[in-house]
Amino acid sequence: MALRCWPWWHWSAWRRTRPPPAGRTPSFLQQFSTQEQPPQICVVGSGPAGFYTAQHLLKHHPRAHVDIYEKQLVPFGLVRFGVAPDHPEVKNVINTFTQTARSDRCAFRGNVVVGRDVAVSELQAAYHAVVLKTDITEAALGVLRQSRVKTVWIVGRRGPLQVAFTIKELREMIQLPGTRPMLDPADFLGLQDRIKEVPRQRKRLTELLLRTATEKPGVEEAARRALASRTWGLRFFRSPQQVLSSPDGRQVAGIRLAVTRLEGVGEAARAVPTGDAEDLPCGLVLSSVGYKSRPIDPSVPFDPKRGVIPNMEGRVVDVPGLYCSGWVKRGPTGVIATTMTDSFLTGQMLLQDLKAGLLPSGPRPGYAAIEALLSSRGVRPVSFLDWEKLDAEEVSRGKGAGKPREKLLDPQEMLRLLGR
């Protein structure tokens, strides 16, 4: 599923010699600037939540230094690994993140696994505050070109009013070249009256589903669908119960679906089984039931049921100086713009605590202490300059194939290119 982001302006870190913008009250900045040592802040994770948090801290504190730790050798998280290549406008946010990483008050520390290479408690001892957050290759294209899949069913346990995709994504699916949609009009009975009171975005999305399921397409669209060789469809009110195997037990033959009904209304409606079931023949079953964060370190509180770190507006419960943002803060919901707003709020809470004297005021060594620990453990972090070398190599390889870049997939190859 594609991600979206709002077009946004470029943020830049305030240099120490730069005055506050006109019209901004200087007292907030002046209070920070009287501290003996610039606050050393650690951000774990270099995806959107990590970079947006760093961005906010650098913009609103004239002396803060932020180190961003990342387990991968490359930055940008879900923007790099999870955004489809046919949505380049979403990937443009990388330009903003790059400006943040190039600030002289920000440093990228890749190839460091927090919880394995360095403990959260060690980061807490070295920094004034710690914030936790936890394109397509030629190989993938080759597999997709050879695909013989003709029909794809997307199964959901609830109904049309609870779908999580966006109207933009639905339009793209409906117009997908060489395919036709298949929706059961029975799934939409009675919805015409019920959507009158739902929020505007949800209403527009449901209306498009309704039209696709119940209205006869125009002449041009009907002709396009008639020529389509592939089909995709939505099966609502169904919950997977059992994968069915072929007689020899060597491959998938289908999936048994429990028929469900809804209890409650709107987003809070809960699917409960009716006792009925049906079998759907298929040769491949893919689970796409969402993302769930994992605990990063035994010292960090974690709610295993919700998959989040217990927090109050980003402040980790009962652990002063520890913060969280992104999906580990709120769960796997929203788009990139949601993460931006959420991360800015965490950054704001951290700065409020710093201003109120709730964070350690004495000197902290920051990365100098962590660098010594990592070196003693044989861990060699990669810098943002290292990433830019890899970036240049990917772009160069992509030109030869007529595309923006050819991603490097093998960490060992990346390290060889960096002379490691």
DOPA-506518 format. One line per field, with one value per residue (C-alpha): residue number from 1; x, y, z. Coordinates in pm, 1 decimal, decimal comma, always signed. Layout:
<pts>
i <- (NUM  ...)
east <- (X  ...)
north <- (Y  ...)
up <- (Z  ...)
</pts>
This chain:
<pts>
i <- (1  2  3  4  5  6  7  8  9  10  11  12  13  14  15  16  17  18  19  20  21  22  23  24  25  26  27  28  29  30  31  32  33  34  35  36  37  38  39  40  41  42  43  44  45  46  47  48  49  50  51  52  53  54  55  56  57  58  59  60  61  62  63  64  65  66  67  68  69  70  71  72  73  74  75  76  77  78  79  80  81  82  83  84  85  86  87  88  89  90  91  92  93  94  95  96  97  98  99  100  101  102  103  104  105  106  107  108  109  110  111  112  113  114  115  116  117  118  119  120  121  122  123  124  125  126  127  128  129  130  131  132  133  134  135  136  137  138  139  140  141  142  143  144  145  146  147  148  149  150  151  152  153  154  155  156  157  158  159  160  161  162  163  164  165  166  167  168  169  170  171  172  173  174  175  176  177  178  179  180  181  182  183  184  185  186  187  188  189  190  191  192  193  194  195  196  197  198  199  200  201  202  203  204  205  206  207  208  209  210  211  212  213  214  215  216  217  218  219  220  221  222  223  224  225  226  227  228  229  230  231  232  233  234  235  236  237  238  239  240  241  242  243  244  245  246  247  248  249  250  251  252  253  254  255  256  257  258  259  260  261  262  263  264  265  266  267  268  269  270  271  272  273  274  275  276  277  278  279  280  281  282  283  284  285  286  287  288  289  290  291  292  293  294  295  296  297  298  299  300  301  302  303  304  305  306  307  308  309  310  311  312  313  314  315  316  317  318  319  320  321  322  323  324  325  326  327  328  329  330  331  332  333  334  335  336  337  338  339  340  341  342  343  344  345  346  347  348  349  350  351  352  353  354  355  356  357  358  359  360  361  362  363  364  365  366  367  368  369  370  371  372  373  374  375  376  377  378  379  380  381  382  383  384  385  386  387  388  389  390  391  392  393  394  395  396  397  398  399  400  401  402  403  404  405  406  407  408  409  410  411  412  413  414  415  416  417  418  419  420)
east <- (+0,0  +139,2  +227,8  +152,3  +300,6  +210,5  +438,4  +639,3  +900,3  +1266,4  +1367,2  +1712,4  +1903,0  +1972,2  +2343,5  +2471,9  +2542,0  +2206,2  +1951,6  +1596,4  +1351,3  +1180,8  +873,7  +979,1  +1013,9  +1383,7  +1343,8  +1281,1  +1604,3  +1799,9  +1710,6  +1851,3  +2166,9  +2267,3  +2327,4  +2691,3  +2691,5  +2477,6  +2225,4  +2328,2  +2023,4  +2007,6  +1743,2  +1714,5  +1592,0  +1641,9  +1297,7  +1048,3  +977,5  +1347,6  +1429,6  +1120,7  +1201,8  +1561,6  +1436,6  +1212,4  +1483,8  +1743,2  +1500,1  +1375,0  +1695,7  +1990,5  +2261,0  +2123,2  +2326,8  +2142,1  +2291,9  +2066,8  +2139,1  +2024,2  +2065,3  +2078,3  +2376,8  +2146,9  +1904,4  +1539,8  +1362,3  +1018,2  +1060,5  +1343,6  +1218,7  +839,5  +734,2  +651,1  +866,8  +560,0  +516,7  +833,8  +660,8  +649,8  +1020,2  +1094,3  +1081,0  +1429,5  +1559,0  +1439,3  +1589,7  +1921,2  +1935,7  +1882,5  +2156,1  +2402,1  +2361,5  +2679,6  +2466,4  +2337,3  +2518,0  +2401,5  +2538,5  +2441,1  +2521,0  +2454,3  +2189,5  +2056,9  +1982,7  +2263,0  +2565,9  +2480,7  +2221,8  +1957,8  +2093,1  +2435,0  +2275,7  +2091,4  +2420,0  +2583,1  +2299,2  +2070,9  +1769,9  +1699,6  +1415,6  +1311,6  +1128,8  +1166,3  +1196,4  +1213,5  +1513,3  +1585,9  +1551,2  +1198,5  +1103,8  +1215,3  +993,8  +693,9  +737,5  +720,7  +414,3  +127,5  -115,6  -452,7  -677,3  -607,7  -860,2  -810,7  -992,2  -1097,5  -1275,7  -1481,9  -1677,1  -1647,4  -1680,6  -1372,3  -1121,5  -778,2  -671,8  -716,3  -928,4  -610,3  -498,1  -843,9  -850,1  -509,2  -628,2  -947,5  -746,8  -463,3  -375,0  -477,7  -697,6  -1063,1  -1213,9  -1466,7  -1685,2  -1999,1  -2293,9  -2440,4  -2155,7  -2282,2  -2652,5  -2783,6  -2460,8  -2605,5  -2795,7  -2530,7  -2250,0  -2432,1  -2298,1  -1941,4  -1642,9  -1593,9  -1287,1  -1450,5  -1768,7  -1586,3  -1398,4  -1714,1  -1901,6  -1628,9  -1653,2  -2031,1  -2013,5  -1757,6  -1965,2  -2313,7  -2302,3  -2256,0  -1927,9  -1918,9  -1855,7  -1481,8  -1427,7  -1641,9  -1429,3  -1110,6  -1235,0  -1350,5  -997,1  -836,8  -658,9  -638,4  -888,7  -869,5  -1149,1  -1243,9  -1407,7  -1557,7  -1681,4  -1440,8  -1169,5  -902,2  -959,1  -747,9  -511,7  -621,0  -359,0  -354,2  -419,5  -46,9  -0,2  +276,4  +109,0  -173,1  -510,5  -728,8  -821,4  -1118,9  -1279,9  -1504,2  -1801,2  -1827,7  -2072,0  -2010,7  -2087,2  -2072,4  -2055,1  -1798,5  -1425,9  -1488,7  -1699,6  -1572,5  -1593,6  -1741,2  -1786,8  -2136,4  -2055,5  -2062,1  -1756,3  -1665,1  -1367,3  -1185,1  -967,2  -620,6  -260,1  -92,7  -183,4  -16,2  -61,0  -92,3  -240,6  -20,6  +300,3  +378,6  +674,9  +899,2  +1068,3  +1408,1  +1570,9  +1469,8  +1511,3  +1242,8  +875,1  +670,3  +304,8  +314,7  -59,0  -63,7  +293,2  +382,9  +596,8  +365,1  +389,6  +221,7  +253,5  +583,9  +724,9  +796,4  +601,3  +816,2  +1146,4  +1249,9  +1461,3  +1331,9  +1090,6  +930,8  +777,9  +631,3  +465,9  +627,5  +451,9  +102,3  +88,4  +108,8  -145,1  -146,5  +67,7  +399,6  +229,0  +79,1  +424,9  +556,5  +298,2  +343,0  +723,7  +708,2  +492,9  +750,0  +1023,8  +813,0  +765,1  +1139,8  +1220,5  +958,5  +1120,5  +1463,2  +1341,7  +1172,5  +1492,3  +1350,6  +1644,5  +2003,8  +2181,5  +2540,5  +2770,8  +2711,5  +2975,8  +2730,9  +2874,0  +3230,5  +3138,2  +2933,0  +3206,2  +3451,4  +3203,0  +3129,2  +3498,5  +3568,9  +3292,4  +3416,0  +3127,0  +3213,6  +2933,3  +2879,4  +2837,3  +2611,5  +2911,8  +2938,7  +2572,5  +2624,0  +2893,5  +2647,3  +2378,4  +2604,2  +2676,9  +2305,2  +2227,6  +2515,0  +2392,4  +2038,9  +2139,2  +2266,2  +1925,3  +1727,6  +1585,2  +1656,3  +1862,8  +1941,5  +1931,5  +2215,7  +2071,3  +2369,4  +2515,9  +2849,0  +2865,3  +2789,6  +3073,2  +3311,5  +3221,7  +3304,5  +3640,7  +3547,4)
north <- (+0,0  +336,2  +605,6  +973,5  +1290,1  +1654,3  +1873,5  +2057,2  +2327,1  +2259,5  +2291,9  +2415,7  +2404,9  +2738,5  +2804,4  +2943,2  +3283,3  +3310,3  +3542,4  +3424,9  +3495,3  +3832,4  +3839,2  +3542,3  +3609,3  +3552,5  +3460,0  +3090,4  +3066,3  +3282,9  +3052,6  +2757,2  +2944,0  +3010,5  +2641,8  +2549,7  +2267,7  +2214,2  +1937,7  +1604,6  +1421,5  +1070,1  +954,8  +580,7  +510,4  +708,5  +671,4  +959,6  +969,5  +992,8  +1260,7  +1469,2  +1459,4  +1564,7  +1837,9  +1985,2  +1977,5  +2144,7  +2410,7  +2505,7  +2475,4  +2681,3  +2466,5  +2113,0  +1832,9  +1524,8  +1182,9  +950,5  +578,8  +327,1  -51,5  -45,6  +85,5  +329,2  +593,7  +694,1  +378,8  +320,4  +600,5  +402,5  +48,4  +80,8  +342,9  +203,2  +328,5  +458,5  +718,9  +928,2  +1235,7  +1064,3  +985,5  +1357,1  +1398,9  +1241,8  +1577,4  +1739,8  +1464,0  +1502,2  +1870,9  +1775,4  +1511,1  +1758,3  +2002,0  +2049,3  +1974,1  +1638,8  +1309,7  +979,7  +665,2  +370,0  +0,7  +22,2  -206,7  -51,4  -326,0  -542,0  -324,9  -66,1  -71,9  +195,0  +251,6  +330,6  +583,1  +738,1  +778,0  +949,2  +1182,3  +1432,6  +1270,1  +962,5  +933,8  +585,9  +523,8  +249,2  +200,1  -144,8  -359,6  -530,6  -868,3  -781,0  -650,4  -976,5  -1178,6  -953,4  -970,1  -1349,6  -1358,0  -1574,5  -1448,6  -1369,5  -1302,9  -1138,8  -1127,2  -880,5  -1015,8  -806,5  -909,7  -587,7  -387,3  -99,8  +166,1  +33,3  +3,2  +154,0  +243,0  +591,7  +717,3  +788,0  +427,4  +299,4  +512,8  +378,6  +21,0  +77,2  +221,8  -30,7  -118,3  -464,5  -531,0  -500,9  -464,0  -710,4  -599,1  -768,5  -522,4  -717,9  -590,6  -235,0  -277,2  +5,4  +205,6  +490,6  +626,2  +542,8  +737,7  +1070,4  +1122,6  +992,0  +1230,4  +1378,5  +1174,5  +849,4  +948,4  +1016,4  +687,8  +486,1  +659,9  +554,1  +196,5  +209,5  +340,9  +79,5  -202,6  -101,7  +128,8  +25,0  +168,1  +403,4  +274,0  +345,0  +200,3  -104,7  -170,7  -139,5  -386,2  -630,6  -648,4  -689,0  -1019,6  -989,8  -932,8  -802,5  -792,3  -709,3  -969,7  -804,2  -965,3  -1257,5  -1369,7  -1631,8  -1952,6  -2222,6  -2260,3  -2557,7  -2781,5  -2986,4  -3364,3  -3436,0  -3167,3  -2996,6  -2671,3  -2432,4  -2514,4  -2255,9  -2077,9  -2127,4  -1799,2  -1744,8  -1524,2  -1229,4  -961,2  -627,9  -529,4  -156,1  +125,4  +316,7  +281,8  +107,1  -171,5  -517,0  -826,7  -1137,4  -1478,8  -1582,9  -1954,3  -1984,8  -2043,5  -2061,0  -2188,9  -1967,0  -2156,2  -2005,1  -2104,2  -1842,9  -1682,1  -1361,0  -1225,3  -847,3  -781,6  -492,3  -401,1  -444,2  -294,6  -514,7  -432,4  -276,2  -330,1  -495,2  -161,1  +7,4  -37,0  -208,7  -297,9  -630,6  -631,2  -292,4  -311,0  +33,8  +193,3  +329,6  +706,7  +1038,0  +1261,7  +1094,5  +1089,3  +727,3  +646,2  +636,9  +688,8  +1057,5  +1161,6  +881,0  +961,7  +786,8  +882,8  +717,0  +377,2  +262,6  +559,5  +536,3  +206,6  +148,3  +406,8  +708,2  +829,6  +1014,5  +1345,6  +1186,3  +1078,1  +1428,8  +1589,0  +1316,1  +1352,0  +1730,0  +1685,5  +1452,6  +1704,2  +1979,0  +1777,7  +1712,9  +2082,3  +2173,8  +1933,5  +2074,8  +2429,8  +2329,9  +2174,1  +1821,5  +1675,2  +1631,7  +1967,2  +1848,5  +1774,0  +1458,5  +1312,7  +1221,3  +1021,5  +1035,9  +784,7  +564,8  +564,3  +421,4  +150,2  +52,8  +42,4  -189,3  -419,6  -425,3  -219,3  +25,8  +276,9  +435,3  +810,0  +1017,3  +1081,1  +702,6  +690,2  +959,0  +741,0  +451,1  +685,1  +799,3  +436,3  +350,1  +649,1  +559,9  +201,0  +321,6  +542,6  +239,4  +75,8  +389,1  +449,0  +685,8  +431,2  +62,6  -12,9  -193,0  -488,6  -674,7  -518,0  -688,8  -528,3  -191,7  -237,3  -337,4  -22,2  +175,8  +2,9  -185,6)
up <- (+0,0  -100,8  +148,0  +108,6  +241,8  +233,5  +27,4  +289,6  +309,9  +374,6  +736,6  +822,7  +1148,6  +1315,6  +1340,7  +1667,4  +1511,6  +1341,5  +1510,5  +1570,6  +1286,7  +1292,0  +1510,7  +1725,5  +2096,5  +2180,7  +2548,2  +2472,9  +2274,1  +2517,9  +2805,2  +2610,8  +2508,5  +2868,9  +2934,9  +2990,0  +2736,2  +2425,2  +2495,5  +2348,2  +2212,0  +2071,5  +1821,8  +1755,4  +1402,0  +1081,8  +929,0  +895,8  +1271,7  +1352,8  +1099,2  +1173,7  +1545,0  +1476,2  +1244,1  +1511,3  +1777,0  +1553,9  +1437,8  +1781,1  +1984,4  +1855,0  +2017,2  +2037,4  +1882,3  +1755,8  +1678,4  +1475,2  +1523,1  +1261,1  +1240,5  +859,0  +666,0  +486,8  +618,2  +557,2  +678,1  +530,4  +275,5  +117,2  +176,7  +182,0  -73,4  -416,2  -706,2  -889,2  -612,2  -652,6  -511,2  -171,6  -183,8  -235,5  +142,1  +140,7  +13,8  +336,2  +550,3  +367,5  +458,6  +822,1  +813,0  +659,4  +946,8  +1149,6  +1457,5  +1333,8  +1269,8  +1119,8  +1289,3  +1069,9  +1114,6  +1490,4  +1642,6  +1962,2  +2212,6  +2073,8  +1994,4  +2257,7  +2536,3  +2584,2  +2935,1  +2785,1  +2553,2  +2847,4  +3033,7  +2736,0  +2628,6  +2794,5  +2624,5  +2410,8  +2157,7  +2038,7  +1714,1  +1555,4  -490,6  -657,1  -752,1  -1083,2  -911,5  -798,2  -1142,8  -1300,1  -1068,1  -1131,8  -1510,2  -1494,7  -1269,9  -1393,7  -1130,3  -1287,5  -987,5  -651,5  -367,8  -82,8  +222,3  +521,3  +839,8  +853,3  +595,7  +345,9  +618,3  +797,5  +511,8  +582,7  +228,9  +80,9  -206,9  -404,0  -365,0  -461,3  -778,2  -877,9  -828,5  -1028,0  -1318,3  -1298,0  -1660,4  -1773,0  -1470,2  -1374,3  -1025,0  -885,2  -593,6  -459,2  -453,3  -159,5  +61,0  +10,7  +85,9  +304,1  +290,8  +85,0  +385,4  +645,2  +479,0  +511,5  +863,0  +821,7  +782,0  +435,6  +340,3  +446,1  +262,0  -66,9  -40,7  +28,4  -254,2  -497,9  -371,4  -411,0  -767,9  -865,3  -715,4  -825,3  -1128,6  -1489,6  -1622,0  -1919,7  -2270,5  -2266,3  -1918,6  -2000,1  -2308,1  -2103,9  -1844,7  -2112,5  -2249,4  -1906,7  -1851,2  -1473,4  -1193,1  -839,0  -585,7  -227,3  -2,4  +303,6  +626,6  +598,2  +840,0  +756,6  +946,5  +782,4  +487,0  +274,8  +115,8  -202,6  -173,5  -159,3  +106,5  -89,6  -189,2  -108,0  -261,2  -91,0  +227,7  +459,3  +557,0  +857,0  +770,2  +1009,9  +1113,8  +1283,0  +1640,3  +1701,9  +1448,7  +1245,1  +1307,1  +1641,3  +1489,1  +1581,7  +1360,4  +1523,7  +1356,0  +1252,9  +1261,1  +882,1  +664,9  +297,8  +101,0  -146,5  -399,3  -442,1  -495,8  -278,0  +55,0  +170,3  +521,8  +528,3  +869,5  +976,0  +1151,7  +1517,5  +1700,4  +1911,5  +2241,8  +2176,4  +2515,2  +2846,7  +3024,4  +2812,1  +2910,9  +2640,4  +2589,3  +2398,0  +2332,6  +2157,4  +2031,7  +2166,7  +2435,0  +2709,1  +2685,3  +2751,7  +2444,5  +2362,5  +2716,6  +2813,7  +3129,9  +3446,3  +3258,3  +3266,6  +2969,6  +2746,5  +2462,7  +2166,1  +1833,6  +1524,9  +1521,0  +1845,2  +2006,3  +1855,6  +1663,3  +1285,4  +1175,6  +948,6  +660,7  +648,6  +726,1  +1039,4  +1149,4  +1088,9  +1317,2  +1577,9  +1576,4  +1602,8  +1914,5  +2072,5  +1995,0  +2149,6  +2471,2  +2493,2  +2455,1  +2715,3  +2962,0  +2881,7  +2938,8  +3265,6  +3399,8  +3401,5  +3207,8  +3332,7  +3339,2  +3377,9  +3087,3  +2884,4  +2649,3  +2373,8  +2085,4  +2218,1  +2489,6  +2257,3  +1991,8  +2244,5  +2346,1  +1985,6  +1898,2  +2191,2  +2063,4  +1704,5  +1566,7  +1288,0  +1227,2  +886,2  +847,4  +626,3  +400,0  +364,0  +270,0  +6,1  -153,6  -167,4  -296,2  -581,7  -671,2  -680,5  -901,8  -1135,3  -1169,6  -1228,6  -1520,8  -1707,1  -1664,6  -1750,9  -1403,8  -1111,1  -917,7  -875,3  -505,2  -336,1  -147,4  -3,6  +314,2  +245,5  -97,8  +61,1  +308,6  +28,2  -163,3  +150,6  +181,2  +497,7)
</pts>
